[in-house]
Amino acid sequence: MAKRNESTIQFTPVPSDHATAAIYSQISNLILSGELRPGDRLPSERKMMIMFERSRPTIREALRMLERSELIKTLPSSGGAVIVEPTSSSVEEPLETMLTLNQIQNSDLLEYRALNEIATAGWAAERRTERDLAHIMRHIQQSELVGDNFSEFVSHDLQFHHAIAQAGGNSVSGMVNRVMHTLVSSKLEEAFAKKSAASKHEMMQTVLASHREIYGAIVERDAERAQRVMREHMDLFAEDL
């Protein structure tokens, strides 16, 4: 595909509320979708001010966010910016930023996380090694040792899911897990902050039982059961949030 000339790139105006985030989102979406490719140059700041109908400081802050996300590189000599070759971190960072800025709804997050976790459980059952099993079990055992320390329990819960993603052997799934877990941990903390100690304890025991059932299916290489139990686990998670 031929590189885009900056004169052919068009953006749409953004509202004044959260303008920087909206500009960041519009440009990053074009990059991650492949419409803007490595080597393409963005229009000048002046042109983007006209396209987005926003001030120069707002444009510059959005460009700084894009550069921190390793999606663009500023060219000092000309003051312009060019799209760079994406890396794993440059794919993770934009999604994490969008989640943090509430550009993605909780319902969408939960729905997609469930889809990813269910697929990952099936892959793990088919592809796991003995080392993977030991890694998964270690996090189950560590979860059992935290007592009523809910923060530590959440940390081991997420590491348990990440261990399953690693066992599944799909790098994209693992990347999605890492990004989503950043936000999921804080949302779990928020959801259970006002629950009684007894309610938290009961929930932790339910989660542990579910984890052991998922682990058992992975041990037996039963992909269908692993996916079914993970689906039930994700449904429980969605209800709690």
RODO-2510 file (C-alpha; in nm, 4 decimals, decimal comma):
residues 241
     n   res          X          Y          Z
     1     m     0,0000     0,0000     0,0000
     2     a     0,1348     0,3411    -0,0968
     3     k     0,2173     0,5896     0,1748
     4     r    -0,0394     0,8587     0,2394
     5     n     0,0540     1,2129     0,1517
     6     e    -0,0200     1,4508     0,4383
     7     s    -0,2396     1,6551     0,2059
     8     t    -0,4753     1,3551     0,1651
     9     i    -0,5217     1,2936     0,5389
    10     q    -0,8447     1,4357     0,6752
    11     f    -0,9644     1,4607     1,0358
    12     t    -1,3011     1,5658     1,1742
    13     p    -1,3679     1,8392     1,4328
    14     v    -1,3828     1,7315     1,7977
    15     p    -1,5921     1,8731     2,0849
    16     s    -1,4318     2,0997     2,3408
    17     d    -1,4884     1,8494     2,6234
    18     h    -1,1948     1,6082     2,6430
    19     a    -1,0645     1,7470     2,3144
    20     t    -0,7100     1,6177     2,3643
    21     a    -0,8335     1,2641     2,4289
    22     a    -1,0672     1,2807     2,1287
    23     i    -0,7854     1,3918     1,8960
    24     y    -0,5561     1,1222     2,0346
    25     s    -0,8278     0,8606     1,9849
    26     q    -0,9068     0,9693     1,6277
    27     i    -0,5440     0,9569     1,5139
    28     s    -0,4524     0,6389     1,7043
    29     n    -0,7549     0,4566     1,5630
    30     l    -0,6410     0,5386     1,2090
    31     i    -0,2920     0,4105     1,2903
    32     l    -0,4026     0,0883     1,4584
    33     s    -0,6537     0,0136     1,1827
    34     g    -0,3778     0,0435     0,9218
    35     e    -0,5293     0,3424     0,7421
    36     l    -0,2254     0,5423     0,8463
    37     r     0,0935     0,3430     0,7961
    38     p     0,4589     0,3718     0,9046
    39     g     0,6218     0,6526     0,7110
    40     d     0,3027     0,8540     0,6607
    41     r     0,3367     1,2140     0,7746
    42     l     0,0687     1,3887     0,9733
    43     p    -0,0520     1,7309     0,8573
    44     s     0,1131     2,0342     1,0108
    45     e    -0,0072     2,1641     1,3478
    46     r    -0,1667     2,4593     1,1722
    47     k    -0,3641     2,2333     0,9382
    48     m    -0,4723     2,0093     1,2255
    49     m    -0,5898     2,3153     1,4186
    50     i    -0,8250     2,3853     1,1285
    51     m    -0,9365     2,0217     1,0849
    52     f    -1,0018     1,9548     1,4528
    53     e    -1,1157     2,3126     1,5230
    54     r    -0,8970     2,3229     1,8337
    55     s    -0,6088     2,5356     1,9619
    56     r    -0,2391     2,4692     1,9082
    57     p    -0,1754     2,3683     2,2750
    58     t    -0,4521     2,1056     2,2492
    59     i    -0,3050     1,9668     1,9255
    60     r     0,0442     1,9580     2,0737
    61     e    -0,0694     1,7750     2,3880
    62     a    -0,2423     1,5093     2,1748
    63     l     0,0751     1,4700     1,9678
    64     r     0,2802     1,4326     2,2861
    65     m     0,0440     1,1550     2,3981
    66     l     0,0835     0,9819     2,0619
    67     e     0,4610     1,0064     2,0833
    68     r     0,4649     0,8696     2,4389
    69     s     0,2569     0,5787     2,3066
    70     e     0,5274     0,5202     2,0410
    71     l     0,2797     0,5674     1,7561
    72     i     0,4463     0,8731     1,6037
    73     k     0,7846     1,0400     1,6007
    74     t     0,8298     1,4157     1,5961
    75     l     1,0719     1,5457     1,3361
    76     p     1,2666     1,8318     1,4995
    77     s     1,3921     1,9822     1,1746
    78     s     1,0457     2,0355     1,0255
    79     g     0,8311     2,0306     1,3364
    80     g     0,6108     1,7661     1,1746
    81     a     0,5315     1,4113     1,2863
    82     v     0,5584     1,0752     1,1132
    83     i     0,3891     0,7415     1,1853
    84     v     0,6343     0,4793     1,3151
    85     e     0,6417     0,0993     1,2999
    86     p     0,4155    -0,0317     1,5784
    87     t     0,5561    -0,2347     1,8680
    88     s     0,3754    -0,4395     2,1340
    89     s     0,3885    -0,1448     2,3734
    90     s     0,2562     0,0954     2,1095
    91     v    -0,0478    -0,1300     2,0669
    92     e    -0,1063    -0,1760     2,4408
    93     e    -0,0654     0,1876     2,5431
    94     p    -0,3436     0,3386     2,3256
    95     l    -0,5990     0,0847     2,4483
    96     e    -0,4966     0,1385     2,8090
    97     t    -0,5190     0,5160     2,7595
    98     m    -0,8669     0,4880     2,6079
    99     l    -0,9813     0,2749     2,9019
   100     t    -0,8353     0,5181     3,1528
   101     l    -0,9981     0,8143     2,9795
   102     n    -1,3340     0,6319     2,9859
   103     q    -1,3488     0,6140     2,6083
   104     i    -1,4633     0,2516     2,6492
   105     q    -1,7737     0,1517     2,8456
   106     n    -1,7578    -0,1034     3,1280
   107     s    -2,0076    -0,3257     2,9483
   108     d    -1,7882    -0,3352     2,6368
   109     l    -1,4808    -0,4112     2,8473
   110     l    -1,6512    -0,6985     3,0284
   111     e    -1,7970    -0,8421     2,7085
   112     y    -1,4642    -0,8438     2,5267
   113     r    -1,2667    -0,9644     2,8262
   114     a    -1,5026    -1,2625     2,8609
   115     l    -1,4584    -1,3503     2,4923
   116     n    -1,0807    -1,3359     2,5251
   117     e    -1,0657    -1,5328     2,8520
   118     i    -1,2926    -1,8099     2,7193
   119     a    -1,0843    -1,8547     2,4043
   120     t    -0,7633    -1,8474     2,6071
   121     a    -0,8868    -2,1195     2,8441
   122     g    -0,9527    -2,3479     2,5477
   123     w    -0,6089    -2,2837     2,3974
   124     a    -0,4444    -2,3440     2,7342
   125     a    -0,6169    -2,6824     2,7647
   126     e    -0,4891    -2,7811     2,4204
   127     r    -0,1355    -2,6408     2,4434
   128     r    -0,0287    -2,6291     2,8086
   129     t     0,3000    -2,7748     2,9274
   130     e     0,3875    -2,9114     3,2707
   131     r     0,5646    -2,5848     3,3404
   132     d     0,2478    -2,3931     3,2529
   133     l     0,0454    -2,6085     3,4930
   134     a     0,2913    -2,5418     3,7746
   135     h     0,2709    -2,1686     3,7046
   136     i    -0,1103    -2,1670     3,7121
   137     m    -0,1254    -2,3774     4,0298
   138     r     0,1258    -2,1522     4,2048
   139     h    -0,1120    -1,8576     4,1755
   140     i    -0,4037    -2,0641     4,3035
   141     q    -0,1989    -2,1662     4,6068
   142     q    -0,0802    -1,8110     4,6680
   143     s    -0,4423    -1,6921     4,6537
   144     e    -0,5280    -1,9404     4,9280
   145     l    -0,2561    -1,8023     5,1554
   146     v    -0,3547    -1,4337     5,1570
   147     g    -0,6300    -1,4769     5,4156
   148     d    -0,8717    -1,1864     5,3938
   149     n    -0,6277    -0,9502     5,2230
   150     f    -0,8478    -0,8607     4,9291
   151     s    -0,5909    -0,6500     4,7423
   152     e    -0,3421    -0,9372     4,7359
   153     f    -0,6175    -1,1762     4,6360
   154     v    -0,7088    -0,9593     4,3353
   155     s    -0,3417    -0,9433     4,2346
   156     h    -0,3071    -1,3228     4,2369
   157     d    -0,6435    -1,3611     4,0626
   158     l    -0,5208    -1,1527     3,7700
   159     q    -0,1870    -1,3369     3,7644
   160     f    -0,3795    -1,6642     3,7489
   161     h    -0,5580    -1,5432     3,4355
   162     h    -0,2348    -1,4154     3,2870
   163     a    -0,0712    -1,7564     3,3483
   164     i    -0,3553    -1,9178     3,1521
   165     a    -0,2997    -1,6694     2,8687
   166     q     0,0680    -1,7625     2,8615
   167     a    -0,0235    -2,1320     2,8534
   168     g    -0,2540    -2,0611     2,5587
   169     g     0,0450    -1,9526     2,3550
   170     n    -0,1319    -1,6705     2,1690
   171     s     0,0681    -1,3473     2,1927
   172     v    -0,2285    -1,1244     2,1019
   173     s    -0,4397    -1,2801     2,3756
   174     g    -0,1586    -1,2260     2,6245
   175     m    -0,1288    -0,8622     2,5201
   176     v    -0,5029    -0,8041     2,5610
   177     n    -0,4893    -0,9679     2,9038
   178     r    -0,2113    -0,7376     3,0243
   179     v    -0,3921    -0,4242     2,9107
   180     m    -0,7332    -0,5183     3,0479
   181     h    -0,5991    -0,6359     3,3813
   182     t    -0,4639    -0,2874     3,4468
   183     l    -0,8181    -0,1526     3,4597
   184     v    -0,9921    -0,4633     3,5904
   185     s    -0,7924    -0,4610     3,9138
   186     s    -0,9006    -0,1081     4,0027
   187     k    -1,2630    -0,1803     3,9122
   188     l    -1,2647    -0,4883     4,1336
   189     e    -1,1290    -0,2829     4,4214
   190     e    -1,4001    -0,0212     4,3669
   191     a    -1,6795    -0,2785     4,3370
   192     f    -1,5969    -0,4523     4,6635
   193     a    -1,4793    -0,1547     4,8704
   194     k    -1,8187    -0,1209     5,0387
   195     k    -1,8916    -0,4913     5,0820
   196     s    -1,8766    -0,6493     5,4256
   197     a    -1,5829    -0,8660     5,5279
   198     a    -1,8113    -1,1700     5,5225
   199     s    -1,9272    -1,0953     5,1667
   200     k    -1,5691    -1,0528     5,0478
   201     h    -1,4647    -1,3798     5,2117
   202     e    -1,7536    -1,5667     5,0505
   203     m    -1,6733    -1,4208     4,7086
   204     m    -1,3048    -1,5129     4,7419
   205     q    -1,3923    -1,8739     4,8218
   206     t    -1,6266    -1,8892     4,5212
   207     v    -1,3534    -1,7550     4,2924
   208     l    -1,0993    -2,0047     4,4275
   209     a    -1,3357    -2,2957     4,3654
   210     s    -1,3899    -2,1713     4,0098
   211     h    -1,0155    -2,1354     3,9533
   212     r    -0,9549    -2,4928     4,0646
   213     e    -1,2252    -2,6191     3,8287
   214     i    -1,0707    -2,4279     3,5368
   215     y    -0,7292    -2,5654     3,6294
   216     g    -0,8679    -2,9210     3,6386
   217     a    -1,0065    -2,8897     3,2869
   218     i    -0,6734    -2,7558     3,1605
   219     v    -0,4876    -3,0438     3,3282
   220     e    -0,7174    -3,2935     3,1536
   221     r    -0,6771    -3,1107     2,8207
   222     d    -1,0548    -3,0732     2,8071
   223     a    -1,0849    -2,7541     2,6015
   224     e    -1,4646    -2,7622     2,5867
   225     r    -1,5005    -2,7876     2,9650
   226     a    -1,2307    -2,5271     3,0229
   227     q    -1,4234    -2,2806     2,8059
   228     r    -1,7558    -2,3626     2,9705
   229     v    -1,6226    -2,3157     3,3233
   230     m    -1,4413    -1,9969     3,2229
   231     r    -1,7665    -1,8637     3,0732
   232     e    -1,9429    -1,9285     3,4045
   233     h    -1,6541    -1,7614     3,5878
   234     m    -1,6766    -1,4523     3,3669
   235     d    -2,0554    -1,4360     3,4168
   236     l    -1,9970    -1,4314     3,7918
   237     f    -1,7380    -1,1585     3,7494
   238     a    -1,9782    -0,9455     3,5430
   239     e    -2,2538    -0,9816     3,8031
   240     d    -2,0186    -0,8740     4,0816
   241     l    -1,9198    -0,5590     3,8916
***
